[in-house]
Amino acid sequence: MSQFYLIVGAVYPPEPVISGRNSADLAAELARRGRQVRVVAPYPSRPLGRRYPGYPRRLYWSEPSPEGYSITRCLAATSPAASLLSRLAENLSFGLLSACLLLWMRPKPCAVFANTWPLFAQALICWVARLRRIPLVLGVQDLYPESLAAQGRLRPASWLFHRLQALDRWIAANSHALMVIARSFEQVYREQRRMPASKSHRLPSWIDDRGLLAELAALPPGENPVRRRLGIPSEAFLFVYAGNLGAAAGLEAVLEALQGSSLPAHLLIAGAGPRLEVCRRLAGKLPPGMVHFLSPWLKEDTAAVLASANAFLLPTYGEQAFASLPSKLAAYQLAARPVLAIASQGTDLAGAMEESGCGWLVPPGSPEALLSALAQACQAAPDERARRGAAGREYALAHFSRAACLPRLVELVEDCI
């Protein structure tokens, strides 16, 4: 009988979330190698927080995948408002349904890979895996509670912050291995969680580079379809933000900095999320026709959205870049356009920007520096923008591609048996 692996994913295709697609790549590759694989995921609801149509309203529902593994969906809570309470309900309900029922009652897998909500769903899965003596590889996409503190939702000196930090330390100690996406995460687990360095493995989120490059190459030459649809002149300089509009994104700082400026550029905001309406209100204070929205952003528009840009925006809120590495950087770089990022020195985002030479880096909390960098991007010669874009694509292929990352994750999961 082939080895049986369980993959627990809080997000999963058809949701357009890179970490979910990474879990699907892992499942498909293990199945291709002859392993028996089951994926456990909630019914899809991202990015709007509403369950997709076409799925039955059952506690559990299983479906086969074309790649030869099975998917079991759980009727967990959704979070349309993205408030702390609704996210907590989503977190706990999925953890209970996936860990305390499926992981506990179903046949014992030889290993579990969990890429799920921190910290409570992680803790429940870790607790059951520990009781059943199942090796657990935990994917860490964000540092909690540090991410909450960076967003201003939790004080670092508070009792709750220290209790959550202790919970994360327990989860890490009882996991076989941690897959972390950034160097700074390795440092935190080594120094603050007191984990041995050998236990954490840095592996960034990757994107389907072959598929995206093929879609970009297939776009018809001439006028961009997204520009045409939104009425953006083909000769206009266009900054593009493409991704989730959450608290960590920090896009409001860009819109506030543009108040009263005379930047000769347009801005396209493609995506959805809890901060969308706030961004719409701020955009309403700017000159008419300067800011354009594409929400929801459909998957079939991805290549056209990316190709419409003269440069990309990648802001982060406050010190959020210390607690996460935005996965949208890889897509931006693969599109071969320069990137203007807002991030503190010493973060992995700042390091990737400097190592690749793909654009301009601005410290958070400095509207003057941001406006100066925006003007530099607009005034940069076409060959300079092309050079920065090409450098970014080369960096993404070396660090954020499926070929560079997936074999390492497969090895990590299989080696824990």
Disulfide bonds with the S-S distance in Angstrom:
none
